[in-house]
């Protein structure tokens, strides 16, 4: 999997040879990530910070996502660090940042209808699932 990124970047360079990838300055967010790591007693090494930023960027363009990887790979630390950093940004009244709430559940413990909602075949009415109820 880690070999896929250089391959992808080379394909992009072949398709768009004169286009440079923009450098994004995460400034205060990166500082908040480092602070969140310190608060959680984690070492804010570059590769971990990059993964937190990747999760942040993904959440900006997706309504839902899954973190997958091996046990002990840092999935939980990643999303908790991002949530803590975003909360720090909101606490400091940074524009475009709000307090983050997250809920953890095992999607295999319930049916898809119970998770997302379903159309009741008897009444024809929509019944909200757990995911919809957690948002409210």
Chimera marker file (.cmm) of the C-alpha trace (Angstrom):
<marker_set name="trace">
<marker id="1" x="0.000" y="0.000" z="0.000" r="1" g="1" b="0" radius="0.5"/>
<marker id="2" x="2.763" y="2.449" z="0.864" r="1" g="1" b="0" radius="0.5"/>
<marker id="3" x="4.209" y="1.820" z="-2.602" r="1" g="1" b="0" radius="0.5"/>
<marker id="4" x="0.980" y="3.088" z="-4.185" r="1" g="1" b="0" radius="0.5"/>
<marker id="5" x="1.575" y="6.749" z="-3.298" r="1" g="1" b="0" radius="0.5"/>
<marker id="6" x="4.788" y="7.215" z="-5.324" r="1" g="1" b="0" radius="0.5"/>
<marker id="7" x="3.167" y="5.354" z="-8.227" r="1" g="1" b="0" radius="0.5"/>
<marker id="8" x="0.095" y="7.606" z="-8.036" r="1" g="1" b="0" radius="0.5"/>
<marker id="9" x="2.243" y="10.749" z="-7.843" r="1" g="1" b="0" radius="0.5"/>
<marker id="10" x="4.224" y="9.636" z="-10.909" r="1" g="1" b="0" radius="0.5"/>
<marker id="11" x="0.994" y="9.065" z="-12.851" r="1" g="1" b="0" radius="0.5"/>
<marker id="12" x="-0.209" y="12.544" z="-11.886" r="1" g="1" b="0" radius="0.5"/>
<marker id="13" x="3.136" y="14.039" z="-13.001" r="1" g="1" b="0" radius="0.5"/>
<marker id="14" x="2.812" y="12.235" z="-16.340" r="1" g="1" b="0" radius="0.5"/>
<marker id="15" x="-0.729" y="13.530" z="-16.845" r="1" g="1" b="0" radius="0.5"/>
<marker id="16" x="-0.021" y="17.078" z="-15.633" r="1" g="1" b="0" radius="0.5"/>
<marker id="17" x="3.721" y="17.655" z="-16.151" r="1" g="1" b="0" radius="0.5"/>
<marker id="18" x="3.647" y="21.436" z="-15.687" r="1" g="1" b="0" radius="0.5"/>
<marker id="19" x="1.392" y="21.479" z="-12.648" r="1" g="1" b="0" radius="0.5"/>
<marker id="20" x="2.949" y="21.630" z="-9.199" r="1" g="1" b="0" radius="0.5"/>
<marker id="21" x="1.100" y="20.171" z="-6.243" r="1" g="1" b="0" radius="0.5"/>
<marker id="22" x="0.044" y="23.057" z="-3.997" r="1" g="1" b="0" radius="0.5"/>
<marker id="23" x="1.669" y="23.305" z="-0.595" r="1" g="1" b="0" radius="0.5"/>
<marker id="24" x="-0.963" y="23.871" z="2.059" r="1" g="1" b="0" radius="0.5"/>
<marker id="25" x="0.009" y="25.709" z="5.211" r="1" g="1" b="0" radius="0.5"/>
<marker id="26" x="-1.884" y="24.101" z="8.074" r="1" g="1" b="0" radius="0.5"/>
<marker id="27" x="-0.268" y="26.570" z="10.507" r="1" g="1" b="0" radius="0.5"/>
<marker id="28" x="-2.456" y="26.825" z="13.582" r="1" g="1" b="0" radius="0.5"/>
<marker id="29" x="-4.109" y="23.469" z="12.922" r="1" g="1" b="0" radius="0.5"/>
<marker id="30" x="-0.717" y="21.765" z="12.906" r="1" g="1" b="0" radius="0.5"/>
<marker id="31" x="0.115" y="23.518" z="16.179" r="1" g="1" b="0" radius="0.5"/>
<marker id="32" x="-3.178" y="22.260" z="17.619" r="1" g="1" b="0" radius="0.5"/>
<marker id="33" x="-2.357" y="18.719" z="16.444" r="1" g="1" b="0" radius="0.5"/>
<marker id="34" x="1.016" y="18.892" z="18.195" r="1" g="1" b="0" radius="0.5"/>
<marker id="35" x="-0.716" y="20.195" z="21.344" r="1" g="1" b="0" radius="0.5"/>
<marker id="36" x="-3.347" y="17.450" z="21.170" r="1" g="1" b="0" radius="0.5"/>
<marker id="37" x="-0.555" y="14.879" z="20.877" r="1" g="1" b="0" radius="0.5"/>
<marker id="38" x="1.167" y="16.344" z="23.922" r="1" g="1" b="0" radius="0.5"/>
<marker id="39" x="-2.097" y="16.301" z="25.880" r="1" g="1" b="0" radius="0.5"/>
<marker id="40" x="-2.591" y="12.624" z="25.000" r="1" g="1" b="0" radius="0.5"/>
<marker id="41" x="1.065" y="11.847" z="25.734" r="1" g="1" b="0" radius="0.5"/>
<marker id="42" x="1.712" y="10.891" z="22.096" r="1" g="1" b="0" radius="0.5"/>
<marker id="43" x="4.842" y="11.694" z="20.130" r="1" g="1" b="0" radius="0.5"/>
<marker id="44" x="3.895" y="14.015" z="17.266" r="1" g="1" b="0" radius="0.5"/>
<marker id="45" x="6.218" y="12.421" z="14.708" r="1" g="1" b="0" radius="0.5"/>
<marker id="46" x="5.888" y="13.651" z="11.132" r="1" g="1" b="0" radius="0.5"/>
<marker id="47" x="4.264" y="10.514" z="9.719" r="1" g="1" b="0" radius="0.5"/>
<marker id="48" x="1.558" y="10.574" z="12.418" r="1" g="1" b="0" radius="0.5"/>
<marker id="49" x="0.882" y="14.296" z="11.898" r="1" g="1" b="0" radius="0.5"/>
<marker id="50" x="0.598" y="13.642" z="8.155" r="1" g="1" b="0" radius="0.5"/>
<marker id="51" x="-1.963" y="10.893" z="8.775" r="1" g="1" b="0" radius="0.5"/>
<marker id="52" x="-3.997" y="13.232" z="11.004" r="1" g="1" b="0" radius="0.5"/>
<marker id="53" x="-3.899" y="15.882" z="8.258" r="1" g="1" b="0" radius="0.5"/>
<marker id="54" x="-4.949" y="13.284" z="5.671" r="1" g="1" b="0" radius="0.5"/>
<marker id="55" x="-7.932" y="12.387" z="7.847" r="1" g="1" b="0" radius="0.5"/>
<marker id="56" x="-8.781" y="16.088" z="8.233" r="1" g="1" b="0" radius="0.5"/>
<marker id="57" x="-8.598" y="16.640" z="4.464" r="1" g="1" b="0" radius="0.5"/>
<marker id="58" x="-10.758" y="13.572" z="3.839" r="1" g="1" b="0" radius="0.5"/>
<marker id="59" x="-13.433" y="14.693" z="6.292" r="1" g="1" b="0" radius="0.5"/>
<marker id="60" x="-13.609" y="18.034" z="4.499" r="1" g="1" b="0" radius="0.5"/>
<marker id="61" x="-14.751" y="16.371" z="1.253" r="1" g="1" b="0" radius="0.5"/>
<marker id="62" x="-16.627" y="13.280" z="2.504" r="1" g="1" b="0" radius="0.5"/>
<marker id="63" x="-19.752" y="12.792" z="4.594" r="1" g="1" b="0" radius="0.5"/>
<marker id="64" x="-18.571" y="9.483" z="5.946" r="1" g="1" b="0" radius="0.5"/>
<marker id="65" x="-15.471" y="7.365" z="5.977" r="1" g="1" b="0" radius="0.5"/>
<marker id="66" x="-13.894" y="4.319" z="7.537" r="1" g="1" b="0" radius="0.5"/>
<marker id="67" x="-10.470" y="4.037" z="9.079" r="1" g="1" b="0" radius="0.5"/>
<marker id="68" x="-9.039" y="0.643" z="8.289" r="1" g="1" b="0" radius="0.5"/>
<marker id="69" x="-5.733" y="-0.931" z="9.157" r="1" g="1" b="0" radius="0.5"/>
<marker id="70" x="-4.013" y="-3.379" z="11.416" r="1" g="1" b="0" radius="0.5"/>
<marker id="71" x="-4.522" y="-3.564" z="15.158" r="1" g="1" b="0" radius="0.5"/>
<marker id="72" x="-2.201" y="-1.062" z="16.818" r="1" g="1" b="0" radius="0.5"/>
<marker id="73" x="-1.827" y="0.919" z="13.582" r="1" g="1" b="0" radius="0.5"/>
<marker id="74" x="-2.960" y="4.219" z="15.109" r="1" g="1" b="0" radius="0.5"/>
<marker id="75" x="-6.524" y="4.519" z="13.826" r="1" g="1" b="0" radius="0.5"/>
<marker id="76" x="-8.018" y="5.438" z="17.196" r="1" g="1" b="0" radius="0.5"/>
<marker id="77" x="-5.161" y="7.772" z="18.106" r="1" g="1" b="0" radius="0.5"/>
<marker id="78" x="-5.555" y="9.435" z="14.704" r="1" g="1" b="0" radius="0.5"/>
<marker id="79" x="-9.228" y="10.362" z="14.950" r="1" g="1" b="0" radius="0.5"/>
<marker id="80" x="-9.023" y="11.249" z="18.639" r="1" g="1" b="0" radius="0.5"/>
<marker id="81" x="-6.041" y="13.523" z="17.996" r="1" g="1" b="0" radius="0.5"/>
<marker id="82" x="-7.847" y="15.228" z="15.128" r="1" g="1" b="0" radius="0.5"/>
<marker id="83" x="-10.984" y="15.700" z="17.233" r="1" g="1" b="0" radius="0.5"/>
<marker id="84" x="-8.947" y="17.159" z="20.107" r="1" g="1" b="0" radius="0.5"/>
<marker id="85" x="-7.073" y="19.484" z="17.752" r="1" g="1" b="0" radius="0.5"/>
<marker id="86" x="-10.296" y="20.732" z="16.150" r="1" g="1" b="0" radius="0.5"/>
<marker id="87" x="-11.785" y="21.304" z="19.608" r="1" g="1" b="0" radius="0.5"/>
<marker id="88" x="-8.698" y="23.322" z="20.555" r="1" g="1" b="0" radius="0.5"/>
<marker id="89" x="-9.144" y="25.414" z="17.421" r="1" g="1" b="0" radius="0.5"/>
<marker id="90" x="-12.813" y="26.017" z="18.246" r="1" g="1" b="0" radius="0.5"/>
<marker id="91" x="-11.947" y="26.872" z="21.855" r="1" g="1" b="0" radius="0.5"/>
<marker id="92" x="-9.505" y="29.492" z="20.558" r="1" g="1" b="0" radius="0.5"/>
<marker id="93" x="-12.309" y="31.010" z="18.445" r="1" g="1" b="0" radius="0.5"/>
<marker id="94" x="-10.642" y="30.163" z="15.162" r="1" g="1" b="0" radius="0.5"/>
<marker id="95" x="-13.060" y="30.762" z="12.288" r="1" g="1" b="0" radius="0.5"/>
<marker id="96" x="-14.404" y="27.699" z="10.453" r="1" g="1" b="0" radius="0.5"/>
<marker id="97" x="-13.729" y="25.360" z="13.376" r="1" g="1" b="0" radius="0.5"/>
<marker id="98" x="-16.337" y="23.879" z="15.680" r="1" g="1" b="0" radius="0.5"/>
<marker id="99" x="-16.255" y="21.531" z="18.637" r="1" g="1" b="0" radius="0.5"/>
<marker id="100" x="-16.180" y="17.907" z="17.527" r="1" g="1" b="0" radius="0.5"/>
<marker id="101" x="-18.314" y="15.110" z="18.923" r="1" g="1" b="0" radius="0.5"/>
<marker id="102" x="-17.825" y="11.527" z="17.900" r="1" g="1" b="0" radius="0.5"/>
<marker id="103" x="-19.622" y="8.308" z="18.696" r="1" g="1" b="0" radius="0.5"/>
<marker id="104" x="-18.068" y="4.874" z="18.413" r="1" g="1" b="0" radius="0.5"/>
<marker id="105" x="-20.191" y="1.877" z="17.593" r="1" g="1" b="0" radius="0.5"/>
<marker id="106" x="-19.738" y="-1.565" z="16.155" r="1" g="1" b="0" radius="0.5"/>
<marker id="107" x="-21.653" y="-1.610" z="12.863" r="1" g="1" b="0" radius="0.5"/>
<marker id="108" x="-21.716" y="-5.420" z="12.937" r="1" g="1" b="0" radius="0.5"/>
<marker id="109" x="-23.773" y="-5.398" z="16.127" r="1" g="1" b="0" radius="0.5"/>
<marker id="110" x="-26.917" y="-4.185" z="14.339" r="1" g="1" b="0" radius="0.5"/>
<marker id="111" x="-28.496" y="-4.483" z="10.904" r="1" g="1" b="0" radius="0.5"/>
<marker id="112" x="-27.955" y="-1.923" z="8.158" r="1" g="1" b="0" radius="0.5"/>
<marker id="113" x="-31.553" y="-0.742" z="8.607" r="1" g="1" b="0" radius="0.5"/>
<marker id="114" x="-31.032" y="-0.277" z="12.336" r="1" g="1" b="0" radius="0.5"/>
<marker id="115" x="-27.807" y="1.619" z="11.647" r="1" g="1" b="0" radius="0.5"/>
<marker id="116" x="-28.955" y="3.988" z="8.871" r="1" g="1" b="0" radius="0.5"/>
<marker id="117" x="-32.744" y="3.737" z="8.905" r="1" g="1" b="0" radius="0.5"/>
<marker id="118" x="-35.323" y="1.958" z="6.809" r="1" g="1" b="0" radius="0.5"/>
<marker id="119" x="-38.701" y="2.300" z="5.156" r="1" g="1" b="0" radius="0.5"/>
<marker id="120" x="-41.299" y="0.470" z="7.259" r="1" g="1" b="0" radius="0.5"/>
<marker id="121" x="-43.065" y="-1.854" z="4.830" r="1" g="1" b="0" radius="0.5"/>
<marker id="122" x="-46.279" y="-1.841" z="6.895" r="1" g="1" b="0" radius="0.5"/>
<marker id="123" x="-46.785" y="1.901" z="7.292" r="1" g="1" b="0" radius="0.5"/>
<marker id="124" x="-44.614" y="3.209" z="4.438" r="1" g="1" b="0" radius="0.5"/>
<marker id="125" x="-42.941" y="5.617" z="6.868" r="1" g="1" b="0" radius="0.5"/>
<marker id="126" x="-39.254" y="6.180" z="7.300" r="1" g="1" b="0" radius="0.5"/>
<marker id="127" x="-37.738" y="4.956" z="10.578" r="1" g="1" b="0" radius="0.5"/>
<marker id="128" x="-34.487" y="6.660" z="11.591" r="1" g="1" b="0" radius="0.5"/>
<marker id="129" x="-31.513" y="4.479" z="12.407" r="1" g="1" b="0" radius="0.5"/>
<marker id="130" x="-28.953" y="4.851" z="15.165" r="1" g="1" b="0" radius="0.5"/>
<marker id="131" x="-26.653" y="6.972" z="12.979" r="1" g="1" b="0" radius="0.5"/>
<marker id="132" x="-29.376" y="9.545" z="12.363" r="1" g="1" b="0" radius="0.5"/>
<marker id="133" x="-30.438" y="9.576" z="16.011" r="1" g="1" b="0" radius="0.5"/>
<marker id="134" x="-26.856" y="10.122" z="17.233" r="1" g="1" b="0" radius="0.5"/>
<marker id="135" x="-26.626" y="13.333" z="15.194" r="1" g="1" b="0" radius="0.5"/>
<marker id="136" x="-29.694" y="14.898" z="16.796" r="1" g="1" b="0" radius="0.5"/>
<link id1="1" id2="2" r="1" g="1" b="0" radius="0.2"/>
<link id1="2" id2="3" r="1" g="1" b="0" radius="0.2"/>
<link id1="3" id2="4" r="1" g="1" b="0" radius="0.2"/>
<link id1="4" id2="5" r="1" g="1" b="0" radius="0.2"/>
<link id1="5" id2="6" r="1" g="1" b="0" radius="0.2"/>
<link id1="6" id2="7" r="1" g="1" b="0" radius="0.2"/>
<link id1="7" id2="8" r="1" g="1" b="0" radius="0.2"/>
<link id1="8" id2="9" r="1" g="1" b="0" radius="0.2"/>
<link id1="9" id2="10" r="1" g="1" b="0" radius="0.2"/>
<link id1="10" id2="11" r="1" g="1" b="0" radius="0.2"/>
<link id1="11" id2="12" r="1" g="1" b="0" radius="0.2"/>
<link id1="12" id2="13" r="1" g="1" b="0" radius="0.2"/>
<link id1="13" id2="14" r="1" g="1" b="0" radius="0.2"/>
<link id1="14" id2="15" r="1" g="1" b="0" radius="0.2"/>
<link id1="15" id2="16" r="1" g="1" b="0" radius="0.2"/>
<link id1="16" id2="17" r="1" g="1" b="0" radius="0.2"/>
<link id1="17" id2="18" r="1" g="1" b="0" radius="0.2"/>
<link id1="18" id2="19" r="1" g="1" b="0" radius="0.2"/>
<link id1="19" id2="20" r="1" g="1" b="0" radius="0.2"/>
<link id1="20" id2="21" r="1" g="1" b="0" radius="0.2"/>
<link id1="21" id2="22" r="1" g="1" b="0" radius="0.2"/>
<link id1="22" id2="23" r="1" g="1" b="0" radius="0.2"/>
<link id1="23" id2="24" r="1" g="1" b="0" radius="0.2"/>
<link id1="24" id2="25" r="1" g="1" b="0" radius="0.2"/>
<link id1="25" id2="26" r="1" g="1" b="0" radius="0.2"/>
<link id1="26" id2="27" r="1" g="1" b="0" radius="0.2"/>
<link id1="27" id2="28" r="1" g="1" b="0" radius="0.2"/>
<link id1="28" id2="29" r="1" g="1" b="0" radius="0.2"/>
<link id1="29" id2="30" r="1" g="1" b="0" radius="0.2"/>
<link id1="30" id2="31" r="1" g="1" b="0" radius="0.2"/>
<link id1="31" id2="32" r="1" g="1" b="0" radius="0.2"/>
<link id1="32" id2="33" r="1" g="1" b="0" radius="0.2"/>
<link id1="33" id2="34" r="1" g="1" b="0" radius="0.2"/>
<link id1="34" id2="35" r="1" g="1" b="0" radius="0.2"/>
<link id1="35" id2="36" r="1" g="1" b="0" radius="0.2"/>
<link id1="36" id2="37" r="1" g="1" b="0" radius="0.2"/>
<link id1="37" id2="38" r="1" g="1" b="0" radius="0.2"/>
<link id1="38" id2="39" r="1" g="1" b="0" radius="0.2"/>
<link id1="39" id2="40" r="1" g="1" b="0" radius="0.2"/>
<link id1="40" id2="41" r="1" g="1" b="0" radius="0.2"/>
<link id1="41" id2="42" r="1" g="1" b="0" radius="0.2"/>
<link id1="42" id2="43" r="1" g="1" b="0" radius="0.2"/>
<link id1="43" id2="44" r="1" g="1" b="0" radius="0.2"/>
<link id1="44" id2="45" r="1" g="1" b="0" radius="0.2"/>
<link id1="45" id2="46" r="1" g="1" b="0" radius="0.2"/>
<link id1="46" id2="47" r="1" g="1" b="0" radius="0.2"/>
<link id1="47" id2="48" r="1" g="1" b="0" radius="0.2"/>
<link id1="48" id2="49" r="1" g="1" b="0" radius="0.2"/>
<link id1="49" id2="50" r="1" g="1" b="0" radius="0.2"/>
<link id1="50" id2="51" r="1" g="1" b="0" radius="0.2"/>
<link id1="51" id2="52" r="1" g="1" b="0" radius="0.2"/>
<link id1="52" id2="53" r="1" g="1" b="0" radius="0.2"/>
<link id1="53" id2="54" r="1" g="1" b="0" radius="0.2"/>
<link id1="54" id2="55" r="1" g="1" b="0" radius="0.2"/>
<link id1="55" id2="56" r="1" g="1" b="0" radius="0.2"/>
<link id1="56" id2="57" r="1" g="1" b="0" radius="0.2"/>
<link id1="57" id2="58" r="1" g="1" b="0" radius="0.2"/>
<link id1="58" id2="59" r="1" g="1" b="0" radius="0.2"/>
<link id1="59" id2="60" r="1" g="1" b="0" radius="0.2"/>
<link id1="60" id2="61" r="1" g="1" b="0" radius="0.2"/>
<link id1="61" id2="62" r="1" g="1" b="0" radius="0.2"/>
<link id1="62" id2="63" r="1" g="1" b="0" radius="0.2"/>
<link id1="63" id2="64" r="1" g="1" b="0" radius="0.2"/>
<link id1="64" id2="65" r="1" g="1" b="0" radius="0.2"/>
<link id1="65" id2="66" r="1" g="1" b="0" radius="0.2"/>
<link id1="66" id2="67" r="1" g="1" b="0" radius="0.2"/>
<link id1="67" id2="68" r="1" g="1" b="0" radius="0.2"/>
<link id1="68" id2="69" r="1" g="1" b="0" radius="0.2"/>
<link id1="69" id2="70" r="1" g="1" b="0" radius="0.2"/>
<link id1="70" id2="71" r="1" g="1" b="0" radius="0.2"/>
<link id1="71" id2="72" r="1" g="1" b="0" radius="0.2"/>
<link id1="72" id2="73" r="1" g="1" b="0" radius="0.2"/>
<link id1="73" id2="74" r="1" g="1" b="0" radius="0.2"/>
<link id1="74" id2="75" r="1" g="1" b="0" radius="0.2"/>
<link id1="75" id2="76" r="1" g="1" b="0" radius="0.2"/>
<link id1="76" id2="77" r="1" g="1" b="0" radius="0.2"/>
<link id1="77" id2="78" r="1" g="1" b="0" radius="0.2"/>
<link id1="78" id2="79" r="1" g="1" b="0" radius="0.2"/>
<link id1="79" id2="80" r="1" g="1" b="0" radius="0.2"/>
<link id1="80" id2="81" r="1" g="1" b="0" radius="0.2"/>
<link id1="81" id2="82" r="1" g="1" b="0" radius="0.2"/>
<link id1="82" id2="83" r="1" g="1" b="0" radius="0.2"/>
<link id1="83" id2="84" r="1" g="1" b="0" radius="0.2"/>
<link id1="84" id2="85" r="1" g="1" b="0" radius="0.2"/>
<link id1="85" id2="86" r="1" g="1" b="0" radius="0.2"/>
<link id1="86" id2="87" r="1" g="1" b="0" radius="0.2"/>
<link id1="87" id2="88" r="1" g="1" b="0" radius="0.2"/>
<link id1="88" id2="89" r="1" g="1" b="0" radius="0.2"/>
<link id1="89" id2="90" r="1" g="1" b="0" radius="0.2"/>
<link id1="90" id2="91" r="1" g="1" b="0" radius="0.2"/>
<link id1="91" id2="92" r="1" g="1" b="0" radius="0.2"/>
<link id1="92" id2="93" r="1" g="1" b="0" radius="0.2"/>
<link id1="93" id2="94" r="1" g="1" b="0" radius="0.2"/>
<link id1="94" id2="95" r="1" g="1" b="0" radius="0.2"/>
<link id1="95" id2="96" r="1" g="1" b="0" radius="0.2"/>
<link id1="96" id2="97" r="1" g="1" b="0" radius="0.2"/>
<link id1="97" id2="98" r="1" g="1" b="0" radius="0.2"/>
<link id1="98" id2="99" r="1" g="1" b="0" radius="0.2"/>
<link id1="99" id2="100" r="1" g="1" b="0" radius="0.2"/>
<link id1="100" id2="101" r="1" g="1" b="0" radius="0.2"/>
<link id1="101" id2="102" r="1" g="1" b="0" radius="0.2"/>
<link id1="102" id2="103" r="1" g="1" b="0" radius="0.2"/>
<link id1="103" id2="104" r="1" g="1" b="0" radius="0.2"/>
<link id1="104" id2="105" r="1" g="1" b="0" radius="0.2"/>
<link id1="105" id2="106" r="1" g="1" b="0" radius="0.2"/>
<link id1="106" id2="107" r="1" g="1" b="0" radius="0.2"/>
<link id1="107" id2="108" r="1" g="1" b="0" radius="0.2"/>
<link id1="108" id2="109" r="1" g="1" b="0" radius="0.2"/>
<link id1="109" id2="110" r="1" g="1" b="0" radius="0.2"/>
<link id1="110" id2="111" r="1" g="1" b="0" radius="0.2"/>
<link id1="111" id2="112" r="1" g="1" b="0" radius="0.2"/>
<link id1="112" id2="113" r="1" g="1" b="0" radius="0.2"/>
<link id1="113" id2="114" r="1" g="1" b="0" radius="0.2"/>
<link id1="114" id2="115" r="1" g="1" b="0" radius="0.2"/>
<link id1="115" id2="116" r="1" g="1" b="0" radius="0.2"/>
<link id1="116" id2="117" r="1" g="1" b="0" radius="0.2"/>
<link id1="117" id2="118" r="1" g="1" b="0" radius="0.2"/>
<link id1="118" id2="119" r="1" g="1" b="0" radius="0.2"/>
<link id1="119" id2="120" r="1" g="1" b="0" radius="0.2"/>
<link id1="120" id2="121" r="1" g="1" b="0" radius="0.2"/>
<link id1="121" id2="122" r="1" g="1" b="0" radius="0.2"/>
<link id1="122" id2="123" r="1" g="1" b="0" radius="0.2"/>
<link id1="123" id2="124" r="1" g="1" b="0" radius="0.2"/>
<link id1="124" id2="125" r="1" g="1" b="0" radius="0.2"/>
<link id1="125" id2="126" r="1" g="1" b="0" radius="0.2"/>
<link id1="126" id2="127" r="1" g="1" b="0" radius="0.2"/>
<link id1="127" id2="128" r="1" g="1" b="0" radius="0.2"/>
<link id1="128" id2="129" r="1" g="1" b="0" radius="0.2"/>
<link id1="129" id2="130" r="1" g="1" b="0" radius="0.2"/>
<link id1="130" id2="131" r="1" g="1" b="0" radius="0.2"/>
<link id1="131" id2="132" r="1" g="1" b="0" radius="0.2"/>
<link id1="132" id2="133" r="1" g="1" b="0" radius="0.2"/>
<link id1="133" id2="134" r="1" g="1" b="0" radius="0.2"/>
<link id1="134" id2="135" r="1" g="1" b="0" radius="0.2"/>
<link id1="135" id2="136" r="1" g="1" b="0" radius="0.2"/>
</marker_set>
